[in-house]
C-alpha cells in the first residue's frame, strides 16, 4: 500500500504573495501531517513546485517509502512525469529538486486531480496567505 500526499500552491495576483499547502495520509486514509506555509513572492507554478518539494520532504521525515502524490496543477504533473518540457529556468531548478527527492522513495507517482478533489491542500494555501497578509 502507498501513502497519499495532496499538495497545492498558489500566488495572489500571479506573481504575488505565494503560499503552499499539503496533506499527508497513511494507506488507511488517516491524516499523518499537514503543511501550510507562506513562501514569499512567486508565481502559481513556482508555488505548485514548492508545495510538492515540501510535501516530499514531509513524507521523507515520516520515513515513507511508497507515495502517491496528487496535484491539481496539470503543468507540474506533466513536467515531473517528463511528458512536457520545462522552458522556464526557475522551474527547471525546482524540477531538479523534485527529481532528487524522488530517489529517496522505493516508489513515487505524480497524479493530476481536479481542483475540487484538492480542497484540503487549497485551504491550507489560503490559510498561509491570509495569515501572512494580515500580519
Backbone bond lengths (Angstrom), bond angles and torsions (degrees), N, CA, C in turn:
res aa  C-N    CA-C-N  psi(-1)  N-CA   C-N-CA  omega(-1)  CA-C   N-CA-C  phi
1 X - - - 1.464 - - 1.524 109.82 -
2 X 1.317 114.55 153.31 1.463 120.80 -179.75 1.521 111.04 -114.35
3 X 1.302 114.49 149.39 1.456 120.72 169.98 1.522 107.36 -78.42
4 X 1.336 115.73 162.90 1.465 120.65 -178.99 1.520 109.62 -122.82
5 X 1.325 115.11 137.49 1.460 122.50 177.49 1.523 108.38 -126.57
6 X 1.330 115.57 123.67 1.461 121.83 175.04 1.520 107.14 -110.91
7 X 1.325 117.56 125.74 1.469 120.16 179.39 1.521 110.32 -129.93
8 X 1.321 114.05 157.58 1.456 120.81 176.96 1.519 108.25 -153.21
9 X 1.298 115.55 152.36 1.460 121.59 175.73 1.506 108.56 -142.03
10 X 1.315 115.98 151.90 1.446 118.86 -179.96 1.512 111.68 -157.16
11 X 1.330 114.47 154.72 1.467 121.28 177.20 1.521 107.74 -131.62
12 X 1.301 115.77 130.13 1.467 119.50 177.26 1.524 108.41 -81.51
13 X 1.301 115.87 131.56 1.469 125.18 -177.16 1.527 112.59 72.60
14 X 1.274 120.03 -1.54 1.469 128.66 172.07 1.540 115.67 22.86
15 X 1.340 121.01 94.90 1.463 123.88 0.36 1.528 111.94 -79.84
16 X 1.307 114.03 158.36 1.450 120.69 -179.37 1.509 109.56 177.25
17 X 1.333 117.24 -160.72 1.459 120.28 178.05 1.528 109.15 -56.95
18 X 1.341 116.64 130.05 1.464 120.79 -173.90 1.522 111.39 -122.98
19 X 1.324 114.66 149.41 1.457 120.27 178.51 1.514 110.56 -142.92
20 X 1.328 114.50 162.19 1.463 120.68 178.88 1.528 109.25 -130.49
21 X 1.326 115.00 154.95 1.451 121.12 176.59 1.507 109.88 -147.41
22 X 1.320 115.34 154.31 1.454 119.39 177.66 1.513 111.86 -163.51
23 X 1.330 114.92 152.32 1.455 121.54 175.96 1.521 108.86 -133.55
24 X 1.321 115.29 135.72 1.458 122.86 -177.07 1.521 108.75 -117.11
25 X 1.344 115.99 125.98 1.457 122.20 -178.68 1.523 110.72 -119.94
26 X 1.352 116.06 149.89 1.461 119.28 173.74 1.526 108.98 -81.32
27 X 1.326 117.07 -177.37 1.464 119.27 -175.62 1.529 113.13 -73.51
28 X 1.341 118.18 -5.16 1.466 122.29 172.59 1.532 111.28 -101.15
29 X 1.334 116.20 13.05 1.467 123.11 -179.01 1.524 113.91 63.76
30 X 1.321 116.63 27.37 1.466 120.50 173.64 1.524 108.09 -91.77
31 X 1.320 116.37 136.58 1.455 122.11 -179.68 1.528 110.64 -65.56
32 X 1.327 115.91 126.42 1.464 121.94 176.70 1.523 109.71 -97.54
33 X 1.344 116.05 -47.59 1.465 120.07 -175.97 1.517 109.09 -161.35
34 X 1.339 115.14 162.58 1.454 120.13 173.81 1.516 109.29 -141.26
35 X 1.333 114.66 160.56 1.458 119.59 178.25 1.524 108.71 -135.26
36 X 1.316 114.83 145.83 1.452 122.64 179.57 1.518 106.02 -152.71
37 X 1.340 116.57 115.58 1.463 118.72 -171.19 1.523 111.62 -149.44
38 X 1.309 115.61 138.41 1.457 121.99 171.32 1.529 106.81 -83.57
39 X 1.340 117.67 132.77 1.472 119.65 -175.80 1.528 112.74 -116.26
40 X 1.325 117.98 9.81 1.460 120.33 179.88 1.515 111.40 93.29
41 X 1.321 115.82 -158.52 1.467 120.93 -179.83 1.519 109.92 -79.84
42 X 1.323 116.44 139.57 1.456 119.77 178.54 1.512 111.55 -175.69
43 X 1.322 115.52 -174.45 1.463 122.30 177.44 1.529 109.20 -103.94
44 X 1.328 115.12 166.81 1.468 119.65 176.23 1.528 111.04 -57.93
45 X 1.334 116.49 -45.85 1.470 119.66 -177.34 1.527 111.40 -64.65
46 X 1.315 115.72 -40.54 1.465 120.18 177.61 1.535 109.67 -61.42
47 X 1.325 116.76 -43.90 1.467 121.09 179.95 1.527 111.02 -64.43
48 X 1.331 116.92 -38.43 1.478 119.98 178.03 1.533 110.36 -61.19
49 X 1.316 116.67 -43.77 1.464 121.01 177.47 1.533 111.15 -64.34
50 X 1.333 116.46 -45.70 1.476 120.02 -179.62 1.528 110.46 -60.71
51 X 1.339 116.46 -35.35 1.469 120.53 179.54 1.527 110.96 -65.95
52 X 1.329 117.29 -44.34 1.461 118.64 -179.19 1.527 110.23 -68.84
53 X 1.320 118.34 -35.19 1.470 121.60 176.49 1.529 109.76 -62.15
54 X 1.323 116.93 -48.49 1.471 120.79 179.54 1.532 110.68 -63.26
55 X 1.322 116.49 -38.80 1.461 120.55 179.08 1.526 112.46 -65.66
56 X 1.330 116.45 -42.49 1.466 120.01 177.46 1.531 110.59 -62.40
57 X 1.333 116.58 -41.84 1.473 120.46 178.25 1.526 110.75 -62.97
58 X 1.326 116.67 -38.85 1.461 121.56 178.02 1.530 110.30 -62.45
59 X 1.319 116.62 -43.53 1.470 121.26 178.66 1.532 110.81 -64.21
60 X 1.327 116.73 -38.98 1.469 120.95 178.25 1.529 109.79 -64.27
61 X 1.336 116.98 -42.23 1.476 120.74 177.71 1.526 111.58 -57.95
62 X 1.338 115.90 -32.69 1.467 121.08 -179.51 1.531 111.97 -91.21
63 X 1.336 115.95 12.20 1.460 123.07 175.32 1.542 113.19 57.63
64 X 1.322 115.25 36.59 1.461 121.03 178.70 1.526 108.85 -84.01
65 X 1.320 116.04 136.31 1.467 120.78 -177.49 1.532 113.43 -109.85
66 X 1.337 117.10 -24.55 1.464 121.06 178.83 1.516 107.86 -123.88
67 X 1.348 115.65 122.55 1.448 120.09 -171.75 1.528 111.44 -140.37
68 X 1.321 115.15 131.06 1.460 121.58 172.18 1.524 106.94 -107.89
69 X 1.333 116.14 120.16 1.461 122.30 -177.89 1.520 109.69 -101.63
70 X 1.336 115.39 138.03 1.459 121.83 -179.41 1.525 108.94 -125.10
71 X 1.336 116.06 124.45 1.464 122.99 -178.63 1.519 108.72 -132.44
72 X 1.333 116.72 149.16 1.461 118.75 175.16 1.525 112.08 -96.06
73 X 1.328 117.24 8.33 1.468 121.38 175.60 1.529 109.13 -96.18
74 X 1.328 115.01 103.24 1.470 119.50 178.50 1.527 110.36 -59.70
75 X 1.338 116.69 -39.09 1.462 121.02 -179.46 1.531 110.89 -57.03
76 X 1.322 117.28 -51.94 1.464 120.44 -177.18 1.530 110.54 -65.22
77 X 1.321 117.71 -43.79 1.473 120.45 179.19 1.523 110.68 -58.53
78 X 1.331 117.12 -48.12 1.466 120.25 -178.38 1.530 111.49 -66.72
79 X 1.329 117.12 -34.22 1.461 119.52 178.72 1.529 111.29 -71.97
80 X 1.324 118.76 -45.44 1.470 118.93 -178.56 1.529 111.74 -71.18
81 X 1.329 116.92 -22.47 1.468 120.32 173.76 1.525 111.73 -86.24
82 X 1.338 116.56 4.62 1.466 125.01 177.61 1.527 113.90 61.67
83 X 1.330 116.68 30.53 1.462 121.07 175.69 1.523 111.77 -92.12
84 X 1.332 116.47 -26.54 1.461 121.84 179.90 1.507 109.48 -121.92
85 X 1.338 115.49 146.25 1.471 120.94 176.31 1.523 110.53 -73.44
86 X 1.314 115.01 154.31 1.464 121.59 176.88 1.518 107.04 -110.85
87 X 1.324 116.40 110.03 1.461 120.47 -175.56 1.526 112.93 -90.02
88 X 1.331 116.86 -33.06 1.466 120.68 -175.52 1.525 110.73 -79.58
89 X 1.340 117.81 123.79 1.466 120.95 -178.12 1.535 113.89 -56.64
90 X 1.340 117.72 -38.13 1.471 118.76 -179.16 1.531 111.38 -68.14
91 X 1.337 117.40 -30.14 1.463 119.78 176.41 1.527 110.82 -77.43
92 X 1.325 117.37 -31.76 1.471 120.59 176.40 1.535 110.39 -59.52
93 X 1.338 116.14 -41.88 1.468 120.34 179.81 1.529 111.03 -64.60
94 X 1.336 115.78 -38.85 1.469 119.55 178.93 1.527 110.48 -69.56
95 X 1.339 116.74 -37.68 1.464 120.68 176.30 1.534 110.60 -57.76
96 X 1.333 116.42 -44.04 1.471 120.95 -179.49 1.535 110.08 -59.88
97 X 1.330 117.01 -39.94 1.466 119.75 177.61 1.527 111.01 -62.60
98 X 1.339 116.08 -44.42 1.471 120.35 177.52 1.524 109.19 -59.79
99 X 1.319 116.54 -49.42 1.463 122.07 -177.39 1.536 110.79 -57.62
100 X 1.318 116.69 -45.01 1.466 120.19 179.74 1.529 111.67 -63.69
101 X 1.312 117.16 -38.62 1.466 120.71 179.54 1.530 111.99 -67.97
102 X 1.333 117.47 -32.26 1.469 119.55 -178.25 1.523 111.94 -62.96
103 X 1.310 117.26 -23.93 1.470 120.58 -179.22 1.530 112.90 -72.08
104 X 1.323 117.00 -9.23 1.464 120.79 178.21 1.533 111.53 -87.52
105 X 1.322 116.63 0.13 1.466 122.08 -179.58 1.524 110.23 -112.86
106 X 1.329 116.14 153.13 1.461 120.20 171.81 1.530 109.53 -74.89
107 X 1.345 115.26 -36.95 1.460 120.70 -179.90 1.525 107.85 -149.62
108 X 1.320 115.68 132.81 1.469 120.52 175.01 1.527 107.96 -143.50
109 X 1.324 115.93 138.22 1.468 120.29 177.43 1.525 109.05 -130.07
110 X 1.322 115.65 152.16 1.461 122.68 178.92 1.517 107.77 -121.53
111 X 1.323 115.97 121.95 1.453 122.11 -172.55 1.524 111.12 -127.67
112 X 1.341 115.18 138.49 1.468 119.82 177.31 1.530 109.14 -87.40
113 X 1.339 114.99 134.52 1.467 120.68 174.60 1.524 108.57 -129.55
114 X 1.308 115.83 159.07 1.469 119.95 177.13 1.523 109.70 -70.68
115 X 1.306 115.57 151.09 1.461 122.27 -177.83 1.534 112.01 -53.77
116 X 1.324 117.13 -37.37 1.472 120.83 -178.81 1.529 112.12 -63.73
117 X 1.322 117.25 -22.07 1.469 121.75 179.96 1.532 111.42 -89.91
118 X 1.331 116.94 2.66 1.465 120.89 -174.94 1.535 111.44 -124.89
119 X 1.327 116.09 33.73 1.461 119.78 -171.97 1.530 112.91 -69.36
120 X 1.331 118.29 -33.39 1.471 119.22 -179.27 1.530 111.16 -63.34
121 X 1.325 116.59 -47.11 1.468 120.28 179.84 1.527 110.07 -66.04
122 X 1.330 117.37 -40.08 1.459 121.52 179.33 1.530 110.87 -62.24
123 X 1.321 117.12 -41.02 1.465 121.47 177.93 1.523 110.78 -60.36
124 X 1.339 116.71 -39.68 1.465 121.19 179.65 1.531 112.12 -68.19
125 X 1.325 117.07 -33.16 1.472 121.08 174.97 1.531 108.91 -62.68
126 X 1.318 115.90 -50.20 1.463 120.31 -177.65 1.525 111.91 -66.36
127 X 1.328 116.93 -33.95 1.464 120.97 176.25 1.530 110.19 -61.67
128 X 1.325 116.71 -44.85 1.472 121.29 179.34 1.524 110.66 -63.78
129 X 1.333 117.28 -43.45 1.462 121.23 -179.18 1.526 111.16 -67.49
130 X 1.321 117.09 -45.02 1.469 120.45 -179.45 1.524 111.06 -62.44
131 X 1.332 115.89 -41.83 1.466 120.47 -179.83 1.535 110.27 -63.09
132 X 1.323 117.00 -44.58 1.470 121.89 -178.67 1.530 111.08 -66.63
133 X 1.309 116.94 -43.67 1.456 120.96 -174.40 1.529 111.95 -73.10
134 X 1.331 117.69 -20.92 1.462 121.32 177.44 1.519 111.24 -81.00
135 X 1.345 116.80 -26.90 1.466 119.59 -174.68 1.516 112.80 -80.89
